[in-house]
Amino acid sequence: MLLDTEYQNKIKTSIQEIVSFNEQANPNVLWEIIKGRIRDETIKYASFKQKTDLQNEQEITSNIKNLEREI
């Protein structure tokens, strides 16, 4: 996932939003907030990615079965 540019962009955007919203926060607190947001974004993105990958796999399997029937 770390090489996925969409994931990288989501994380960068989230960090920028947190930092701009919490400019006066204690650095330790800010770091904990950032870690929590990264965790949340990672879980959401991983679930989405897994779901779409499974759908693609099912579609490809279905196409293969249809082609086998035609042969």
PQR file of N, CA, C, O and H, with PARSE charges and radii, in Angstrom:
ATOM      1  N   MET A   1       0.815  -1.196   0.000 -0.4000 1.5000
ATOM      2  CA  MET A   1       0.000   0.000   0.000 -0.0000 2.0000
ATOM      3  C   MET A   1       0.860   1.262   0.000  0.5500 1.7000
ATOM      4  O   MET A   1       0.447   2.292  -0.534 -0.5500 1.4000
ATOM      5  N   LEU A   2       2.029   1.192   0.583 -0.4000 1.5000
ATOM      6  CA  LEU A   2       2.862   2.389   0.678 -0.0000 2.0000
ATOM      7  C   LEU A   2       3.309   2.891  -0.682  0.5500 1.7000
ATOM      8  O   LEU A   2       3.662   4.062  -0.818 -0.5500 1.4000
ATOM      9  H   LEU A   2       2.364   0.355   1.016  0.4000 1.0000
ATOM     10  N   LEU A   3       3.302   2.033  -1.690 -0.4000 1.5000
ATOM     11  CA  LEU A   3       3.693   2.445  -3.032 -0.0000 2.0000
ATOM     12  C   LEU A   3       2.514   2.954  -3.856  0.5500 1.7000
ATOM     13  O   LEU A   3       2.703   3.472  -4.957 -0.5500 1.4000
ATOM     14  H   LEU A   3       3.015   1.082  -1.580  0.4000 1.0000
ATOM     15  N   ASP A   4       1.313   2.809  -3.333 -0.4000 1.5000
ATOM     16  CA  ASP A   4       0.098   3.233  -4.019 -0.0000 2.0000
ATOM     17  C   ASP A   4      -0.042   4.756  -3.895  0.5500 1.7000
ATOM     18  O   ASP A   4      -0.174   5.282  -2.790 -0.5500 1.4000
ATOM     19  H   ASP A   4       1.160   2.389  -2.439  0.4000 1.0000
ATOM     20  N   THR A   5      -0.012   5.456  -5.029 -0.4000 1.5000
ATOM     21  CA  THR A   5      -0.047   6.921  -4.998 -0.0000 2.0000
ATOM     22  C   THR A   5      -1.369   7.465  -4.455  0.5500 1.7000
ATOM     23  O   THR A   5      -1.387   8.515  -3.813 -0.5500 1.4000
ATOM     24  H   THR A   5       0.096   5.029  -5.927  0.4000 1.0000
ATOM     25  N   GLU A   6      -2.460   6.770  -4.704 -0.4000 1.5000
ATOM     26  CA  GLU A   6      -3.754   7.220  -4.171 -0.0000 2.0000
ATOM     27  C   GLU A   6      -3.722   7.201  -2.644  0.5500 1.7000
ATOM     28  O   GLU A   6      -4.188   8.137  -1.994 -0.5500 1.4000
ATOM     29  H   GLU A   6      -2.446   5.917  -5.226  0.4000 1.0000
ATOM     30  N   TYR A   7      -3.173   6.137  -2.082 -0.4000 1.5000
ATOM     31  CA  TYR A   7      -3.049   6.024  -0.623 -0.0000 2.0000
ATOM     32  C   TYR A   7      -2.123   7.123  -0.088  0.5500 1.7000
ATOM     33  O   TYR A   7      -2.436   7.763   0.915 -0.5500 1.4000
ATOM     34  H   TYR A   7      -2.795   5.377  -2.610  0.4000 1.0000
ATOM     35  N   GLN A   8      -1.014   7.334  -0.740 -0.4000 1.5000
ATOM     36  CA  GLN A   8      -0.063   8.365  -0.317 -0.0000 2.0000
ATOM     37  C   GLN A   8      -0.723   9.739  -0.295  0.5500 1.7000
ATOM     38  O   GLN A   8      -0.536  10.513   0.643 -0.5500 1.4000
ATOM     39  H   GLN A   8      -0.760   6.814  -1.555  0.4000 1.0000
ATOM     40  N   ASN A   9      -1.502  10.036  -1.344 -0.4000 1.5000
ATOM     41  CA  ASN A   9      -2.181  11.330  -1.416 -0.0000 2.0000
ATOM     42  C   ASN A   9      -3.200  11.505  -0.302  0.5500 1.7000
ATOM     43  O   ASN A   9      -3.323  12.590   0.267 -0.5500 1.4000
ATOM     44  H   ASN A   9      -1.655   9.407  -2.107  0.4000 1.0000
ATOM     45  N   LYS A  10      -3.936  10.435   0.010 -0.4000 1.5000
ATOM     46  CA  LYS A  10      -4.916  10.506   1.092 -0.0000 2.0000
ATOM     47  C   LYS A  10      -4.231  10.799   2.422  0.5500 1.7000
ATOM     48  O   LYS A  10      -4.711  11.621   3.202 -0.5500 1.4000
ATOM     49  H   LYS A  10      -3.836   9.555  -0.453  0.4000 1.0000
ATOM     50  N   ILE A  11      -3.122  10.136   2.678 -0.4000 1.5000
ATOM     51  CA  ILE A  11      -2.401  10.333   3.934 -0.0000 2.0000
ATOM     52  C   ILE A  11      -1.823  11.746   4.008  0.5500 1.7000
ATOM     53  O   ILE A  11      -1.925  12.409   5.040 -0.5500 1.4000
ATOM     54  H   ILE A  11      -2.732   9.469   2.044  0.4000 1.0000
ATOM     55  N   LYS A  12      -1.218  12.204   2.917 -0.4000 1.5000
ATOM     56  CA  LYS A  12      -0.644  13.556   2.904 -0.0000 2.0000
ATOM     57  C   LYS A  12      -1.715  14.609   3.147  0.5500 1.7000
ATOM     58  O   LYS A  12      -1.509  15.548   3.915 -0.5500 1.4000
ATOM     59  H   LYS A  12      -1.134  11.666   2.078  0.4000 1.0000
ATOM     60  N   THR A  13      -2.849  14.452   2.494 -0.4000 1.5000
ATOM     61  CA  THR A  13      -3.950  15.406   2.659 -0.0000 2.0000
ATOM     62  C   THR A  13      -4.453  15.402   4.100  0.5500 1.7000
ATOM     63  O   THR A  13      -4.699  16.459   4.681 -0.5500 1.4000
ATOM     64  H   THR A  13      -3.016  13.689   1.870  0.4000 1.0000
ATOM     65  N   SER A  14      -4.604  14.214   4.668 -0.4000 1.5000
ATOM     66  CA  SER A  14      -5.079  14.112   6.050 -0.0000 2.0000
ATOM     67  C   SER A  14      -4.114  14.794   7.012  0.5500 1.7000
ATOM     68  O   SER A  14      -4.540  15.516   7.913 -0.5500 1.4000
ATOM     69  H   SER A  14      -4.403  13.355   4.196  0.4000 1.0000
ATOM     70  N   ILE A  15      -2.825  14.569   6.827 -0.4000 1.5000
ATOM     71  CA  ILE A  15      -1.828  15.177   7.709 -0.0000 2.0000
ATOM     72  C   ILE A  15      -1.864  16.697   7.585  0.5500 1.7000
ATOM     73  O   ILE A  15      -1.803  17.404   8.591 -0.5500 1.4000
ATOM     74  H   ILE A  15      -2.478  13.982   6.095  0.4000 1.0000
ATOM     75  N   GLN A  16      -1.963  17.199   6.362 -0.4000 1.5000
ATOM     76  CA  GLN A  16      -2.019  18.642   6.166 -0.0000 2.0000
ATOM     77  C   GLN A  16      -3.247  19.256   6.836  0.5500 1.7000
ATOM     78  O   GLN A  16      -3.161  20.327   7.438 -0.5500 1.4000
ATOM     79  H   GLN A  16      -2.013  16.625   5.545  0.4000 1.0000
ATOM     80  N   GLU A  17      -4.387  18.573   6.731 -0.4000 1.5000
ATOM     81  CA  GLU A  17      -5.611  19.061   7.374 -0.0000 2.0000
ATOM     82  C   GLU A  17      -5.451  19.100   8.884  0.5500 1.7000
ATOM     83  O   GLU A  17      -5.845  20.072   9.528 -0.5500 1.4000
ATOM     84  H   GLU A  17      -4.456  17.704   6.242  0.4000 1.0000
ATOM     85  N   ILE A  18      -4.880  18.056   9.446 -0.4000 1.5000
ATOM     86  CA  ILE A  18      -4.709  17.982  10.900 -0.0000 2.0000
ATOM     87  C   ILE A  18      -3.778  19.086  11.385  0.5500 1.7000
ATOM     88  O   ILE A  18      -4.072  19.772  12.364 -0.5500 1.4000
ATOM     89  H   ILE A  18      -4.560  17.266   8.923  0.4000 1.0000
ATOM     90  N   VAL A  19      -2.659  19.252  10.699 -0.4000 1.5000
ATOM     91  CA  VAL A  19      -1.683  20.257  11.111 -0.0000 2.0000
ATOM     92  C   VAL A  19      -2.269  21.663  11.011  0.5500 1.7000
ATOM     93  O   VAL A  19      -2.065  22.481  11.908 -0.5500 1.4000
ATOM     94  H   VAL A  19      -2.420  18.695   9.904  0.4000 1.0000
ATOM     95  N   SER A  20      -2.988  21.950   9.940 -0.4000 1.5000
ATOM     96  CA  SER A  20      -3.555  23.288   9.792 -0.0000 2.0000
ATOM     97  C   SER A  20      -4.664  23.557  10.814  0.5500 1.7000
ATOM     98  O   SER A  20      -4.840  24.693  11.254 -0.5500 1.4000
ATOM     99  H   SER A  20      -3.154  21.285   9.211  0.4000 1.0000
ATOM    100  N   PHE A  21      -5.403  22.524  11.186 -0.4000 1.5000
ATOM    101  CA  PHE A  21      -6.495  22.683  12.137 -0.0000 2.0000
ATOM    102  C   PHE A  21      -5.979  22.771  13.573  0.5500 1.7000
ATOM    103  O   PHE A  21      -6.597  23.426  14.411 -0.5500 1.4000
ATOM    104  H   PHE A  21      -5.260  21.601  10.828  0.4000 1.0000
ATOM    105  N   ASN A  22      -4.853  22.117  13.863 -0.4000 1.5000
ATOM    106  CA  ASN A  22      -4.315  22.047  15.226 -0.0000 2.0000
ATOM    107  C   ASN A  22      -2.949  22.726  15.333  0.5500 1.7000
ATOM    108  O   ASN A  22      -2.013  22.159  15.897 -0.5500 1.4000
ATOM    109  H   ASN A  22      -4.351  21.584  13.181  0.4000 1.0000
ATOM    110  N   GLU A  23      -2.838  23.917  14.802 -0.4000 1.5000
ATOM    111  CA  GLU A  23      -1.549  24.617  14.775 -0.0000 2.0000
ATOM    112  C   GLU A  23      -0.991  24.885  16.165  0.5500 1.7000
ATOM    113  O   GLU A  23       0.223  24.822  16.359 -0.5500 1.4000
ATOM    114  H   GLU A  23      -3.597  24.378  14.343  0.4000 1.0000
ATOM    115  N   GLN A  24      -1.834  25.175  17.118 -0.4000 1.5000
ATOM    116  CA  GLN A  24      -1.375  25.548  18.456 -0.0000 2.0000
ATOM    117  C   GLN A  24      -1.260  24.355  19.405  0.5500 1.7000
ATOM    118  O   GLN A  24      -0.956  24.532  20.584 -0.5500 1.4000
ATOM    119  H   GLN A  24      -2.820  25.226  16.960  0.4000 1.0000
ATOM    120  N   ALA A  25      -1.497  23.158  18.909 -0.4000 1.5000
ATOM    121  CA  ALA A  25      -1.488  21.979  19.772 -0.0000 2.0000
ATOM    122  C   ALA A  25      -0.068  21.606  20.187  0.5500 1.7000
ATOM    123  O   ALA A  25       0.908  21.916  19.504 -0.5500 1.4000
ATOM    124  H   ALA A  25      -1.744  23.014  17.951  0.4000 1.0000
ATOM    125  N   ASN A  26       0.007  20.944  21.309 -0.4000 1.5000
ATOM    126  CA  ASN A  26       1.264  20.396  21.797 -0.0000 2.0000
ATOM    127  C   ASN A  26       1.783  19.400  20.753  0.5500 1.7000
ATOM    128  O   ASN A  26       0.996  18.612  20.226 -0.5500 1.4000
ATOM    129  H   ASN A  26      -0.786  20.693  21.863  0.4000 1.0000
ATOM    130  N   PRO A  27       3.074  19.413  20.443 -0.5600 1.5000
ATOM    131  CA  PRO A  27       3.606  18.493  19.418  0.2800 2.0000
ATOM    132  C   PRO A  27       3.338  17.022  19.717  0.5500 1.7000
ATOM    133  O   PRO A  27       3.116  16.238  18.794 -0.5500 1.4000
ATOM    134  N   ASN A  28       3.355  16.640  20.977 -0.4000 1.5000
ATOM    135  CA  ASN A  28       3.079  15.246  21.324 -0.0000 2.0000
ATOM    136  C   ASN A  28       1.622  14.884  21.044  0.5500 1.7000
ATOM    137  O   ASN A  28       1.324  13.801  20.541 -0.5500 1.4000
ATOM    138  H   ASN A  28       3.536  17.276  21.726  0.4000 1.0000
ATOM    139  N   VAL A  29       0.739  15.790  21.370 -0.4000 1.5000
ATOM    140  CA  VAL A  29      -0.685  15.572  21.112 -0.0000 2.0000
ATOM    141  C   VAL A  29      -0.938  15.550  19.605  0.5500 1.7000
ATOM    142  O   VAL A  29      -1.690  14.715  19.102 -0.5500 1.4000
ATOM    143  H   VAL A  29       0.980  16.670  21.779  0.4000 1.0000
ATOM    144  N   LEU A  30      -0.314  16.460  18.913 -0.4000 1.5000
ATOM    145  CA  LEU A  30      -0.463  16.523  17.460 -0.0000 2.0000
ATOM    146  C   LEU A  30       0.000  15.217  16.819  0.5500 1.7000
ATOM    147  O   LEU A  30      -0.655  14.699  15.914 -0.5500 1.4000
ATOM    148  H   LEU A  30       0.296  17.138  19.322  0.4000 1.0000
ATOM    149  N   TRP A  31       1.123  14.689  17.286 -0.4000 1.5000
ATOM    150  CA  TRP A  31       1.636  13.425  16.751 -0.0000 2.0000
ATOM    151  C   TRP A  31       0.645  12.290  16.999  0.5500 1.7000
ATOM    152  O   TRP A  31       0.428  11.462  16.114 -0.5500 1.4000
ATOM    153  H   TRP A  31       1.655  15.110  18.021  0.4000 1.0000
ATOM    154  N   GLU A  32       0.048  12.239  18.173 -0.4000 1.5000
ATOM    155  CA  GLU A  32      -0.933  11.195  18.481 -0.0000 2.0000
ATOM    156  C   GLU A  32      -2.165  11.324  17.584  0.5500 1.7000
ATOM    157  O   GLU A  32      -2.716  10.318  17.138 -0.5500 1.4000
ATOM    158  H   GLU A  32       0.225  12.912  18.891  0.4000 1.0000
ATOM    159  N   ILE A  33      -2.593  12.542  17.323 -0.4000 1.5000
ATOM    160  CA  ILE A  33      -3.738  12.771  16.433 -0.0000 2.0000
ATOM    161  C   ILE A  33      -3.398  12.309  15.020  0.5500 1.7000
ATOM    162  O   ILE A  33      -4.213  11.665  14.358 -0.5500 1.4000
ATOM    163  H   ILE A  33      -2.145  13.360  17.686  0.4000 1.0000
ATOM    164  N   ILE A  34      -2.194  12.640  14.564 -0.4000 1.5000
ATOM    165  CA  ILE A  34      -1.769  12.234  13.219 -0.0000 2.0000
ATOM    166  C   ILE A  34      -1.727  10.713  13.112  0.5500 1.7000
ATOM    167  O   ILE A  34      -2.198  10.144  12.127 -0.5500 1.4000
ATOM    168  H   ILE A  34      -1.533  13.162  15.102  0.4000 1.0000
ATOM    169  N   LYS A  35      -1.165  10.060  14.120 -0.4000 1.5000
ATOM    170  CA  LYS A  35      -1.092   8.588  14.090 -0.0000 2.0000
ATOM    171  C   LYS A  35      -2.482   7.964  14.042  0.5500 1.7000
ATOM    172  O   LYS A  35      -2.710   6.992  13.322 -0.5500 1.4000
ATOM    173  H   LYS A  35      -0.782  10.522  14.920  0.4000 1.0000
ATOM    174  N   GLY A  36      -3.405   8.526  14.812 -0.4000 1.5000
ATOM    175  CA  GLY A  36      -4.775   8.011  14.812 -0.0000 2.0000
ATOM    176  C   GLY A  36      -5.442   8.177  13.452  0.5500 1.7000
ATOM    177  O   GLY A  36      -6.128   7.269  12.983 -0.5500 1.4000
ATOM    178  H   GLY A  36      -3.220   9.316  15.397  0.4000 1.0000
ATOM    179  N   ARG A  37      -5.247   9.325  12.820 -0.4000 1.5000
ATOM    180  CA  ARG A  37      -5.843   9.576  11.508 -0.0000 2.0000
ATOM    181  C   ARG A  37      -5.244   8.648  10.458  0.5500 1.7000
ATOM    182  O   ARG A  37      -5.960   8.115   9.611 -0.5500 1.4000
ATOM    183  H   ARG A  37      -4.690  10.063  13.201  0.4000 1.0000
ATOM    184  N   ILE A  38      -3.909   8.456  10.519 -0.4000 1.5000
ATOM    185  CA  ILE A  38      -3.260   7.542   9.569 -0.0000 2.0000
ATOM    186  C   ILE A  38      -3.821   6.139   9.734  0.5500 1.7000
ATOM    187  O   ILE A  38      -4.073   5.447   8.748 -0.5500 1.4000
ATOM    188  H   ILE A  38      -3.328   8.889  11.207  0.4000 1.0000
ATOM    189  N   ARG A  39      -4.017   5.720  10.976 -0.4000 1.5000
ATOM    190  CA  ARG A  39      -4.580   4.396  11.231 -0.0000 2.0000
ATOM    191  C   ARG A  39      -5.987   4.292  10.637  0.5500 1.7000
ATOM    192  O   ARG A  39      -6.302   3.311   9.963 -0.5500 1.4000
ATOM    193  H   ARG A  39      -3.812   6.282  11.777  0.4000 1.0000
ATOM    194  N   ASP A  40      -6.824   5.287  10.881 -0.4000 1.5000
ATOM    195  CA  ASP A  40      -8.190   5.277  10.357 -0.0000 2.0000
ATOM    196  C   ASP A  40      -8.207   5.248   8.830  0.5500 1.7000
ATOM    197  O   ASP A  40      -8.939   4.464   8.226 -0.5500 1.4000
ATOM    198  H   ASP A  40      -6.567   6.084  11.428  0.4000 1.0000
ATOM    199  N   GLU A  41      -7.400   6.105   8.213 -0.4000 1.5000
ATOM    200  CA  GLU A  41      -7.344   6.161   6.748 -0.0000 2.0000
ATOM    201  C   GLU A  41      -6.825   4.844   6.167  0.5500 1.7000
ATOM    202  O   GLU A  41      -7.298   4.388   5.126 -0.5500 1.4000
ATOM    203  H   GLU A  41      -6.806   6.743   8.704  0.4000 1.0000
ATOM    204  N   THR A  42      -5.866   4.249   6.838 -0.4000 1.5000
ATOM    205  CA  THR A  42      -5.297   2.986   6.362 -0.0000 2.0000
ATOM    206  C   THR A  42      -6.331   1.871   6.407  0.5500 1.7000
ATOM    207  O   THR A  42      -6.442   1.083   5.468 -0.5500 1.4000
ATOM    208  H   THR A  42      -5.482   4.620   7.683  0.4000 1.0000
ATOM    209  N   ILE A  43      -7.076   1.807   7.483 -0.4000 1.5000
ATOM    210  CA  ILE A  43      -8.114   0.773   7.606 -0.0000 2.0000
ATOM    211  C   ILE A  43      -9.180   0.964   6.533  0.5500 1.7000
ATOM    212  O   ILE A  43      -9.591  -0.003   5.892 -0.5500 1.4000
ATOM    213  H   ILE A  43      -6.985   2.448   8.245  0.4000 1.0000
ATOM    214  N   LYS A  44      -9.634   2.203   6.332 -0.4000 1.5000
ATOM    215  CA  LYS A  44     -10.652   2.466   5.305 -0.0000 2.0000
ATOM    216  C   LYS A  44     -10.136   2.111   3.917  0.5500 1.7000
ATOM    217  O   LYS A  44     -10.827   1.460   3.133 -0.5500 1.4000
ATOM    218  H   LYS A  44      -9.300   2.989   6.853  0.4000 1.0000
ATOM    219  N   TYR A  45      -8.926   2.541   3.625 -0.4000 1.5000
ATOM    220  CA  TYR A  45      -8.376   2.306   2.288 -0.0000 2.0000
ATOM    221  C   TYR A  45      -8.128   0.818   2.046  0.5500 1.7000
ATOM    222  O   TYR A  45      -8.401   0.315   0.956 -0.5500 1.4000
ATOM    223  H   TYR A  45      -8.364   3.070   4.262  0.4000 1.0000
ATOM    224  N   ALA A  46      -7.616   0.118   3.047 -0.4000 1.5000
ATOM    225  CA  ALA A  46      -7.358  -1.317   2.897 -0.0000 2.0000
ATOM    226  C   ALA A  46      -8.658  -2.080   2.672  0.5500 1.7000
ATOM    227  O   ALA A  46      -8.704  -2.999   1.853 -0.5500 1.4000
ATOM    228  H   ALA A  46      -7.395   0.527   3.933  0.4000 1.0000
ATOM    229  N   SER A  47      -9.706  -1.709   3.388 -0.4000 1.5000
ATOM    230  CA  SER A  47     -11.009  -2.362   3.197 -0.0000 2.0000
ATOM    231  C   SER A  47     -11.547  -2.097   1.802  0.5500 1.7000
ATOM    232  O   SER A  47     -12.030  -3.013   1.135 -0.5500 1.4000
ATOM    233  H   SER A  47      -9.668  -0.964   4.054  0.4000 1.0000
ATOM    234  N   PHE A  48     -11.468  -0.854   1.359 -0.4000 1.5000
ATOM    235  CA  PHE A  48     -11.928  -0.497   0.016 -0.0000 2.0000
ATOM    236  C   PHE A  48     -11.138  -1.251  -1.048  0.5500 1.7000
ATOM    237  O   PHE A  48     -11.714  -1.790  -1.993 -0.5500 1.4000
ATOM    238  H   PHE A  48     -11.076  -0.111   1.900  0.4000 1.0000
ATOM    239  N   LYS A  49      -9.823  -1.286  -0.889 -0.4000 1.5000
ATOM    240  CA  LYS A  49      -8.955  -1.942  -1.866 -0.0000 2.0000
ATOM    241  C   LYS A  49      -9.245  -3.442  -1.917  0.5500 1.7000
ATOM    242  O   LYS A  49      -9.298  -4.029  -2.998 -0.5500 1.4000
ATOM    243  H   LYS A  49      -9.355  -0.848  -0.121  0.4000 1.0000
ATOM    244  N   GLN A  50      -9.432  -4.058  -0.757 -0.4000 1.5000
ATOM    245  CA  GLN A  50      -9.725  -5.483  -0.707 -0.0000 2.0000
ATOM    246  C   GLN A  50     -11.060  -5.782  -1.389  0.5500 1.7000
ATOM    247  O   GLN A  50     -11.180  -6.765  -2.119 -0.5500 1.4000
ATOM    248  H   GLN A  50      -9.389  -3.581   0.120  0.4000 1.0000
ATOM    249  N   LYS A  51     -12.046  -4.946  -1.154 -0.4000 1.5000
ATOM    250  CA  LYS A  51     -13.360  -5.141  -1.755 -0.0000 2.0000
ATOM    251  C   LYS A  51     -13.283  -5.025  -3.279  0.5500 1.7000
ATOM    252  O   LYS A  51     -13.842  -5.860  -3.990 -0.5500 1.4000
ATOM    253  H   LYS A  51     -11.948  -4.147  -0.561  0.4000 1.0000
ATOM    254  N   THR A  52     -12.607  -4.013  -3.778 -0.4000 1.5000
ATOM    255  CA  THR A  52     -12.507  -3.833  -5.231 -0.0000 2.0000
ATOM    256  C   THR A  52     -11.674  -4.937  -5.871  0.5500 1.7000
ATOM    257  O   THR A  52     -11.985  -5.386  -6.974 -0.5500 1.4000
ATOM    258  H   THR A  52     -12.153  -3.334  -3.201  0.4000 1.0000
ATOM    259  N   ASP A  53     -10.621  -5.379  -5.190 -0.4000 1.5000
ATOM    260  CA  ASP A  53      -9.813  -6.475  -5.722 -0.0000 2.0000
ATOM    261  C   ASP A  53     -10.630  -7.763  -5.804  0.5500 1.7000
ATOM    262  O   ASP A  53     -10.511  -8.512  -6.774 -0.5500 1.4000
ATOM    263  H   ASP A  53     -10.369  -5.014  -4.293  0.4000 1.0000
ATOM    264  N   LEU A  54     -11.450  -8.020  -4.800 -0.4000 1.5000
ATOM    265  CA  LEU A  54     -12.301  -9.209  -4.795 -0.0000 2.0000
ATOM    266  C   LEU A  54     -13.328  -9.147  -5.917  0.5500 1.7000
ATOM    267  O   LEU A  54     -13.590 -10.154  -6.575 -0.5500 1.4000
ATOM    268  H   LEU A  54     -11.547  -7.411  -4.012  0.4000 1.0000
ATOM    269  N   GLN A  55     -13.912  -7.974  -6.140 -0.4000 1.5000
ATOM    270  CA  GLN A  55     -14.873  -7.814  -7.228 -0.0000 2.0000
ATOM    271  C   GLN A  55     -14.213  -8.038  -8.580  0.5500 1.7000
ATOM    272  O   GLN A  55     -14.790  -8.682  -9.455 -0.5500 1.4000
ATOM    273  H   GLN A  55     -13.699  -7.156  -5.605  0.4000 1.0000
ATOM    274  N   ASN A  56     -13.006  -7.509  -8.755 -0.4000 1.5000
ATOM    275  CA  ASN A  56     -12.278  -7.710 -10.008 -0.0000 2.0000
ATOM    276  C   ASN A  56     -11.957  -9.183 -10.219  0.5500 1.7000
ATOM    277  O   ASN A  56     -12.068  -9.696 -11.332 -0.5500 1.4000
ATOM    278  H   ASN A  56     -12.537  -6.985  -8.044  0.4000 1.0000
ATOM    279  N   GLU A  57     -11.562  -9.855  -9.157 -0.4000 1.5000
ATOM    280  CA  GLU A  57     -11.248 -11.282  -9.259 -0.0000 2.0000
ATOM    281  C   GLU A  57     -12.482 -12.086  -9.640  0.5500 1.7000
ATOM    282  O   GLU A  57     -12.401 -12.992 -10.471 -0.5500 1.4000
ATOM    283  H   GLU A  57     -11.472  -9.439  -8.252  0.4000 1.0000
ATOM    284  N   GLN A  58     -13.625 -11.763  -9.041 -0.4000 1.5000
ATOM    285  CA  GLN A  58     -14.863 -12.463  -9.354 -0.0000 2.0000
ATOM    286  C   GLN A  58     -15.274 -12.215 -10.802  0.5500 1.7000
ATOM    287  O   GLN A  58     -15.745 -13.128 -11.480 -0.5500 1.4000
ATOM    288  H   GLN A  58     -13.691 -11.027  -8.367  0.4000 1.0000
ATOM    289  N   GLU A  59     -15.099 -10.993 -11.272 -0.4000 1.5000
ATOM    290  CA  GLU A  59     -15.436 -10.658 -12.649 -0.0000 2.0000
ATOM    291  C   GLU A  59     -14.541 -11.423 -13.625  0.5500 1.7000
ATOM    292  O   GLU A  59     -15.026 -11.949 -14.627 -0.5500 1.4000
ATOM    293  H   GLU A  59     -14.716 -10.252 -10.720  0.4000 1.0000
ATOM    294  N   ILE A  60     -13.271 -11.486 -13.344 -0.4000 1.5000
ATOM    295  CA  ILE A  60     -12.340 -12.213 -14.213 -0.0000 2.0000
ATOM    296  C   ILE A  60     -12.658 -13.700 -14.211  0.5500 1.7000
ATOM    297  O   ILE A  60     -12.628 -14.340 -15.262 -0.5500 1.4000
ATOM    298  H   ILE A  60     -12.877 -11.059 -12.530  0.4000 1.0000
ATOM    299  N   THR A  61     -12.961 -14.255 -13.046 -0.4000 1.5000
ATOM    300  CA  THR A  61     -13.318 -15.669 -12.950 -0.0000 2.0000
ATOM    301  C   THR A  61     -14.579 -15.953 -13.757  0.5500 1.7000
ATOM    302  O   THR A  61     -14.660 -16.966 -14.452 -0.5500 1.4000
ATOM    303  H   THR A  61     -12.985 -13.734 -12.193  0.4000 1.0000
ATOM    304  N   SER A  62     -15.552 -15.069 -13.667 -0.4000 1.5000
ATOM    305  CA  SER A  62     -16.787 -15.224 -14.421 -0.0000 2.0000
ATOM    306  C   SER A  62     -16.513 -15.180 -15.926  0.5500 1.7000
ATOM    307  O   SER A  62     -17.066 -15.978 -16.683 -0.5500 1.4000
ATOM    308  H   SER A  62     -15.486 -14.246 -13.103  0.4000 1.0000
ATOM    309  N   ASN A  63     -15.669 -14.258 -16.352 -0.4000 1.5000
ATOM    310  CA  ASN A  63     -15.313 -14.168 -17.767 -0.0000 2.0000
ATOM    311  C   ASN A  63     -14.602 -15.424 -18.252  0.5500 1.7000
ATOM    312  O   ASN A  63     -14.841 -15.884 -19.368 -0.5500 1.4000
ATOM    313  H   ASN A  63     -15.219 -13.610 -15.737  0.4000 1.0000
ATOM    314  N   ILE A  64     -13.747 -15.968 -17.435 -0.4000 1.5000
ATOM    315  CA  ILE A  64     -13.042 -17.206 -17.801 -0.0000 2.0000
ATOM    316  C   ILE A  64     -14.030 -18.349 -17.948  0.5500 1.7000
ATOM    317  O   ILE A  64     -13.944 -19.123 -18.902 -0.5500 1.4000
ATOM    318  H   ILE A  64     -13.552 -15.594 -16.528  0.4000 1.0000
ATOM    319  N   LYS A  65     -14.962 -18.465 -17.021 -0.4000 1.5000
ATOM    320  CA  LYS A  65     -15.965 -19.542 -17.101 -0.0000 2.0000
ATOM    321  C   LYS A  65     -16.814 -19.402 -18.364  0.5500 1.7000
ATOM    322  O   LYS A  65     -17.120 -20.394 -19.026 -0.5500 1.4000
ATOM    323  H   LYS A  65     -15.031 -17.837 -16.246  0.4000 1.0000
ATOM    324  N   ASN A  66     -17.192 -18.164 -18.693 -0.4000 1.5000
ATOM    325  CA  ASN A  66     -17.987 -17.948 -19.902 -0.0000 2.0000
ATOM    326  C   ASN A  66     -17.201 -18.324 -21.158  0.5500 1.7000
ATOM    327  O   ASN A  66     -17.747 -18.920 -22.086 -0.5500 1.4000
ATOM    328  H   ASN A  66     -16.943 -17.359 -18.155  0.4000 1.0000
ATOM    329  N   LEU A  67     -15.943 -17.977 -21.175 -0.4000 1.5000
ATOM    330  CA  LEU A  67     -15.116 -18.334 -22.326 -0.0000 2.0000
ATOM    331  C   LEU A  67     -14.916 -19.838 -22.437  0.5500 1.7000
ATOM    332  O   LEU A  67     -14.882 -20.377 -23.543 -0.5500 1.4000
ATOM    333  H   LEU A  67     -15.500 -17.493 -20.421  0.4000 1.0000
ATOM    334  N   GLU A  68     -14.786 -20.518 -21.309 -0.4000 1.5000
ATOM    335  CA  GLU A  68     -14.648 -21.972 -21.332 -0.0000 2.0000
ATOM    336  C   GLU A  68     -15.919 -22.634 -21.862  0.5500 1.7000
ATOM    337  O   GLU A  68     -15.843 -23.632 -22.579 -0.5500 1.4000
ATOM    338  H   GLU A  68     -14.814 -20.079 -20.410  0.4000 1.0000
ATOM    339  N   ARG A  69     -17.071 -22.094 -21.522 -0.4000 1.5000
ATOM    340  CA  ARG A  69     -18.328 -22.641 -22.013 -0.0000 2.0000
ATOM    341  C   ARG A  69     -18.434 -22.488 -23.532  0.5500 1.7000
ATOM    342  O   ARG A  69     -18.930 -23.376 -24.225 -0.5500 1.4000
ATOM    343  H   ARG A  69     -17.133 -21.283 -20.940  0.4000 1.0000
ATOM    344  N   GLU A  70     -17.962 -21.352 -24.032 -0.4000 1.5000
ATOM    345  CA  GLU A  70     -18.016 -21.097 -25.472 -0.0000 2.0000
ATOM    346  C   GLU A  70     -17.131 -22.066 -26.241  0.5500 1.7000
ATOM    347  O   GLU A  70     -17.454 -22.461 -27.362 -0.5500 1.4000
ATOM    348  H   GLU A  70     -17.559 -20.630 -23.469  0.4000 1.0000
ATOM    349  N   ILE A  71     -16.033 -22.437 -25.643 -0.4000 1.5000
ATOM    350  CA  ILE A  71     -15.104 -23.368 -26.318 -0.0000 2.0000
ATOM    351  C   ILE A  71     -15.719 -24.728 -26.265  0.5500 1.7000
ATOM    352  O   ILE A  71     -15.134 -25.690 -26.764 -0.5500 1.4000
ATOM    353  H   ILE A  71     -15.771 -22.116 -24.733  0.4000 1.0000
TER
END
